[in-house]
Amino acid sequence: MNYRELMSVLSQCELGAALLSEDGAILELNETGLRLLHGDGSLAGKYLRDIAPNLCSSQDPPLYENIAFGEYLLRCPTPDVCELPADTSLLVFRNAVNDACHDMLINILNRLDESVALFDAKGRFYFLNDASVKLESLLLQDVAGADVSTIYRMCDDGGELVIPRVLAEKRPILNHRQHYITCYGKEIATHANTYPVIQNGQVLGGFNVMEDWNQIDDLYRQIFELQEQLASVTSSGKPKKKHVLSAKYQFKDIICKSSAMERIVQQGKQIAKSDSSVMIYGETGTGKELLAQSIHNASRRSNGPFLAINCAAIPENLLEGLLFGTEKGAYTGAESRPGLFEQADSGTLLLDEINSMPIHLQSKLLRVLQEGTLRRVGGATEIRVDVRVLSNINIPPYQAIQENKLRRDLFYRLGVVNLNIPPLRDRKEDIALLAKNFIFKYNKKLEKNVNDIDAATLERFLSYDWPGNVRELQHAIEHAMNLLPEDRCTITPDYIPDHILTESLFARQEPAQEEKGNPSQSPGPRDSLNQTIHEVEYSNICKALRENGGNISRAAKQLQISRQNLQYRIKRYKINLDTLLQDQRFGG
């Protein structure tokens, strides 16, 4: 099929086609192309970049061209064509009004604070906005096409599943409370409005708009507390002293879908019911304090204070006084002050990095735990306290005992219950969900409109070991969103920290690679399929770079990938362009 026949066929398919000269001038337009560009037959010889510059852009994915009011065009992949005149190219485009409207709608929905979920006529998931992802810890790619009854299970007090009823009865159900559990075990309470979408009497689907009922409860509680404080001031003239030391996080704030982390959450909910001491072990950045605060807020002590002290950050000569309090005259300048144990009375005290506490102080701590009484530094009076003690440790407890950093008897007292938070490298199914949650968080903080991370970035995240765990992932997302241009809405590898980009998993698996980065040079066992894929990819990239004299843009076009994608792979395979081209000149 020659190019004129192809242009005619494309027109019948409602696709515009433009034959362009080497410098971008319009040589020919098919019928649909002329109509889409609002041409009157006089466009020949004009430059397409002057009429529709975004159609000429090589950006991947392509940009919308707002050609007229309410009208959008989008560049399409160019099919193979023979008998194309020399020094010409064919550009294909289409009407993309529906695409643009869809993207604008999604953008609007993701800006809402309320959770919005869309369903098709059969009650299958179609879309979740960012607020819904944050609330339910569900990713669209995990639930798209799934029946709502397989994702949600109503709690005993949650009533019936509303969405199938709305679709069946063709009427909205408003102001209803839902109490349900997701397929990943997260328990959620919402206040919702659910609507059917009907056109010409046919049900096309439905959607619901939900608010977190826990947030509503928190708001009511804050209002009541403020009213109580106001009432106490007006009645006596002296405001009633209230505790302002509280834990911020709850179990619903723990974002996860991995079975290992879900098990930790369930264990945490169970032990929150008791007053037993809990020791939480996990590497730096895994979320130990998040779990500790959640345990406190789910316990009977939730209305009491929550205090935390980092035992590694306080000098030894100050730590004892901070914990147990001081009496006037205990040392020069000492005042009578309560310690953290007294301040945490009827609440919870978190001892962070307990293995950094001096051994002699650990013995005093043991006495408080056993007897429930303490003596201030320089004091002679026994003071009774009612405090639940939680502790964090960033090395295995038995290692700390062997290294004489933790008393064995204190471990038995603090570690009545032990929780081990797995590192992020052992629960990589959580990475995409966590990344989405951090994007949602920093969209608000940085006033951005980022939607997601692309496949190449996710691949990079999944192959990285995350020594800093969840905290490092959070900082990586914040780093990328600070650098991302305003017109970009997807995080690509170009914007993530360099050490994450360059320290690839396969590079660590292949320490004996030659300096040029040839993946075929690695010794030791490898998955044969992955090895073959890497070898072919590396070979094709090197070939394209040689044929284009090291020009990355032309090589990327030849490989049919974006320039950024090619740059990422050059870094990944450690390809030195100078060495590559030098080898070509000298027959290497």
Residue pairs with C-beta under 8 A, 6 or more apart in sequence:
1 9
1 81
1 82
2 81
2 82
2 83
3 19
3 81
3 82
3 83
3 84
3 85
3 90
4 28
6 17
6 79
6 81
6 90
7 17
7 19
7 28
7 30
7 33
7 90
8 30
10 16
10 17
10 30
10 32
10 92
11 17
11 30
11 31
11 32
11 33
14 32
14 94
14 95
15 32
15 76
15 92
15 93
15 94
16 29
16 30
16 32
16 33
16 34
16 35
16 36
16 37
16 73
16 92
16 93
16 94
17 29
17 30
17 32
17 33
17 90
17 91
17 92
17 93
18 26
18 28
18 29
18 30
18 33
18 48
18 90
18 91
18 93
19 26
19 27
19 28
19 29
19 85
19 88
19 89
19 90
20 26
20 27
20 48
20 88
20 89
20 90
20 91
21 27
21 87
21 88
22 87
22 88
22 89
23 47
24 47
24 48
24 49
24 56
25 45
25 46
25 47
25 48
26 43
26 44
26 45
26 46
26 47
26 48
26 51
27 44
27 85
27 88
28 44
29 37
29 39
29 43
29 44
33 39
33 93
34 41
34 43
36 67
36 73
36 93
36 94
36 95
37 43
37 51
37 52
37 67
37 73
38 67
38 68
43 51
48 55
48 56
48 91
49 56
52 65
52 67
52 73
52 93
53 65
54 62
54 63
54 64
54 65
54 73
54 75
55 62
55 65
55 73
55 75
55 91
55 93
56 91
57 63
57 75
58 557
59 562
60 561
60 562
60 565
62 74
62 75
62 76
63 75
64 72
64 73
64 74
64 96
64 99
64 100
65 72
65 73
65 74
65 75
65 93
66 72
66 100
67 73
70 97
71 95
71 97
72 95
72 96
72 97
72 99
72 100
73 93
73 94
73 95
73 96
74 93
74 94
74 96
74 99
75 91
75 92
75 93
76 92
76 93
76 94
77 92
78 89
78 90
78 91
78 92
79 92
81 90
84 90
106 127
106 129
106 451
107 449
107 451
109 116
109 127
109 129
110 129
110 130
110 131
110 449
110 451
111 449
112 129
112 131
113 131
114 131
114 209
114 210
114 211
115 128
115 129
115 131
115 132
115 134
115 135
115 136
115 190
115 209
115 210
115 211
115 212
116 127
116 128
116 129
116 131
116 132
116 207
116 208
116 209
116 210
117 125
117 127
117 128
117 129
117 132
117 207
117 208
117 210
118 125
118 126
118 127
118 128
118 205
118 206
118 207
119 125
119 126
119 148
119 163
119 167
119 205
119 206
119 207
120 126
120 204
120 205
121 167
121 203
121 204
121 205
122 147
122 167
123 147
123 148
123 149
123 163
123 164
123 167
123 206
124 145
124 146
124 147
124 148
125 140
125 143
125 144
125 145
125 146
125 148
125 151
126 144
126 205
127 140
128 136
128 138
128 139
128 140
128 143
130 436
130 439
130 440
130 443
131 440
132 138
132 210
133 139
133 140
133 433
133 436
133 437
133 440
134 255
134 436
134 437
134 440
135 188
135 190
135 210
135 212
136 182
136 186
136 188
137 182
137 184
137 186
137 255
137 256
137 257
137 433
137 437
138 151
138 182
138 184
139 257
139 432
139 433
139 436
141 432
142 257
143 151
148 161
148 163
148 164
149 161
149 164
150 183
151 182
151 183
152 161
152 180
152 181
152 182
152 183
153 180
153 181
153 182
153 183
154 160
154 161
154 178
154 179
154 180
154 181
155 179
155 180
155 181
155 187
157 179
158 177
158 178
158 179
158 180
158 189
159 176
159 177
159 178
159 179
161 180
162 173
162 176
162 178
162 192
162 194
162 208
163 194
163 206
163 208
165 173
166 172
166 173
166 194
166 195
166 196
166 206
167 196
167 203
167 205
167 206
170 196
170 198
170 203
171 196
172 193
172 194
172 195
172 196
173 193
173 194
174 193
174 194
175 191
175 193
176 191
176 192
176 193
176 194
177 189
177 190
177 191
177 192
177 213
178 188
178 189
178 190
178 191
178 192
178 210
179 187
179 188
179 189
179 213
180 187
180 188
181 187
181 188
182 188
184 256
184 257
184 262
185 262
185 265
185 266
186 252
187 252
188 212
188 252
189 212
189 213
189 214
190 210
190 211
190 212
190 213
191 210
191 211
191 213
191 216
192 208
192 209
192 210
192 211
193 208
193 209
194 206
194 207
194 208
194 209
195 206
195 207
195 208
196 203
196 205
196 206
197 203
197 204
197 205
197 206
197 207
198 204
214 250
214 252
225 242
228 240
229 239
229 240
229 242
232 238
232 239
232 240
233 239
233 240
243 304
243 305
243 347
245 305
245 306
245 307
245 343
245 344
245 347
246 305
246 306
247 292
247 293
247 294
247 296
247 297
247 302
247 306
247 348
248 293
249 290
249 293
249 294
249 297
250 293
250 294
250 297
250 298
251 265
251 268
251 269
251 294
251 297
251 298
253 290
253 294
254 261
254 265
254 287
254 290
254 291
254 294
255 430
255 433
255 434
255 437
256 262
256 265
256 427
256 430
256 433
257 429
257 430
257 433
258 422
258 427
258 428
258 429
258 430
260 422
260 426
260 427
261 421
261 422
261 427
261 430
264 291
264 419
264 420
264 421
264 422
265 294
267 419
268 291
268 294
268 295
268 298
268 419
269 298
271 278
271 295
271 417
271 419
272 294
272 295
272 296
272 298
272 299
273 298
273 299
273 300
275 299
275 300
275 301
275 388
276 416
276 417
277 369
277 388
277 389
277 390
277 391
277 413
277 414
277 415
277 416
277 417
278 292
278 295
278 390
278 391
278 415
278 416
278 417
278 418
278 419
279 354
279 390
279 391
279 392
279 393
279 397
279 411
279 414
279 415
279 417
279 418
279 419
280 288
280 291
280 292
280 390
280 391
280 392
280 393
280 418
280 419
280 421
281 288
281 392
281 393
281 394
281 395
281 396
281 397
281 418
281 419
281 420
281 421
282 288
282 392
282 394
282 420
282 421
282 422
282 423
282 469
283 394
283 421
283 423
283 467
283 469
284 394
284 468
284 469
284 471
285 424
285 468
285 469
285 470
285 471
285 472
286 421
286 422
286 423
286 424
286 469
286 470
287 421
287 469
287 470
288 352
288 392
288 394
288 421
289 308
289 350
289 352
289 392
291 419
291 421
292 308
292 348
292 350
292 390
292 392
293 306
293 350
295 348
295 390
296 302
296 306
296 347
296 348
296 388
296 390
297 306
299 348
299 388
301 346
301 347
301 348
301 388
304 344
304 345
304 346
304 347
304 348
305 343
305 344
305 345
305 346
305 347
305 348
306 344
306 347
306 348
306 350
307 340
307 343
307 344
307 347
307 348
307 349
307 350
308 349
308 350
308 352
309 322
309 323
309 340
309 349
309 350
309 351
309 352
310 352
310 353
311 319
311 351
311 352
311 353
311 354
311 355
311 356
311 357
312 352
312 353
312 356
314 322
316 358
316 361
319 357
319 358
319 361
320 361
320 364
320 377
321 330
321 334
321 337
321 339
321 377
322 339
322 340
323 339
323 340
323 341
323 361
323 365
324 339
324 341
324 364
324 368
324 374
324 375
324 376
324 377
325 337
325 338
325 339
325 341
325 342
325 374
325 376
325 377
325 379
325 383
326 334
326 335
326 336
326 337
326 339
326 376
326 377
326 378
326 379
327 334
327 336
327 376
327 377
327 378
327 379
328 334
328 335
328 336
328 378
329 378
330 376
330 377
330 378
330 379
331 377
331 378
334 377
334 378
336 376
338 376
339 374
339 376
340 349
341 349
341 368
341 374
341 385
341 387
342 374
342 383
342 385
344 385
344 387
345 385
345 386
345 387
346 386
346 387
347 387
347 388
348 387
348 388
348 389
348 390
349 387
349 388
349 389
349 390
350 389
350 390
350 391
350 392
351 357
351 365
351 389
351 390
351 391
351 392
351 414
352 391
352 392
353 392
353 393
353 394
354 391
354 392
354 393
354 406
354 414
355 393
355 394
355 395
355 400
355 405
355 406
356 405
357 365
359 404
359 407
362 406
362 407
362 410
363 407
363 410
365 410
366 407
366 409
366 410
366 413
367 374
368 374
368 385
369 389
369 410
369 413
369 414
370 413
372 384
372 385
372 386
373 382
373 383
373 384
373 385
374 382
374 383
374 385
375 381
375 382
375 383
376 383
389 414
391 414
391 415
393 400
393 406
395 405
397 406
397 411
397 415
397 418
400 406
400 411
401 407
401 408
401 411
423 466
423 469
424 430
424 431
424 466
424 469
424 470
424 472
424 473
425 465
425 466
428 462
431 458
431 461
431 462
431 473
432 453
432 458
432 461
434 470
434 473
434 474
435 453
435 458
435 461
435 473
435 477
436 452
438 473
438 474
438 477
438 478
439 450
439 451
439 452
439 453
439 477
439 481
439 491
442 448
442 450
442 477
442 478
442 481
443 449
443 450
443 481
446 481
446 482
448 481
448 484
448 486
449 489
450 481
450 484
450 488
450 489
450 490
450 491
451 489
451 490
452 489
452 490
452 491
453 461
453 490
453 491
453 492
454 490
454 491
454 492
454 493
456 492
456 493
456 565
456 568
457 491
457 492
457 493
457 496
460 493
460 496
460 500
460 501
460 504
460 568
461 473
461 476
461 496
461 500
463 504
463 505
463 506
464 500
464 503
464 504
464 505
465 505
465 508
466 472
466 473
468 475
475 497
476 496
476 497
476 500
477 491
479 495
479 496
479 497
480 491
480 495
480 496
480 497
481 491
481 495
483 495
484 491
484 495
492 564
493 501
493 564
493 565
493 568
494 564
494 567
494 568
501 568
501 571
502 571
504 572
506 519
506 530
506 534
506 572
507 513
507 572
507 574
509 522
509 526
510 519
510 521
510 522
510 524
512 521
512 522
512 523
512 524
513 519
513 521
513 522
513 574
514 521
515 574
515 576
516 574
516 575
516 576
516 579
516 580
517 538
517 573
517 574
517 575
517 576
518 538
518 573
519 531
519 534
519 535
519 538
519 573
520 531
520 534
520 535
520 538
522 531
537 569
537 573
538 573
538 575
540 559
541 555
541 559
541 566
541 569
541 570
541 573
541 575
542 575
542 580
544 555
544 558
544 559
545 552
545 555
545 570
545 575
545 577
545 580
545 581
546 580
546 581
546 584
547 555
547 558
548 554
548 555
548 558
549 581
550 577
550 580
550 581
552 563
552 566
552 567
552 570
553 563
555 566
556 562
556 563
556 565
556 566
559 566
570 577
582 588
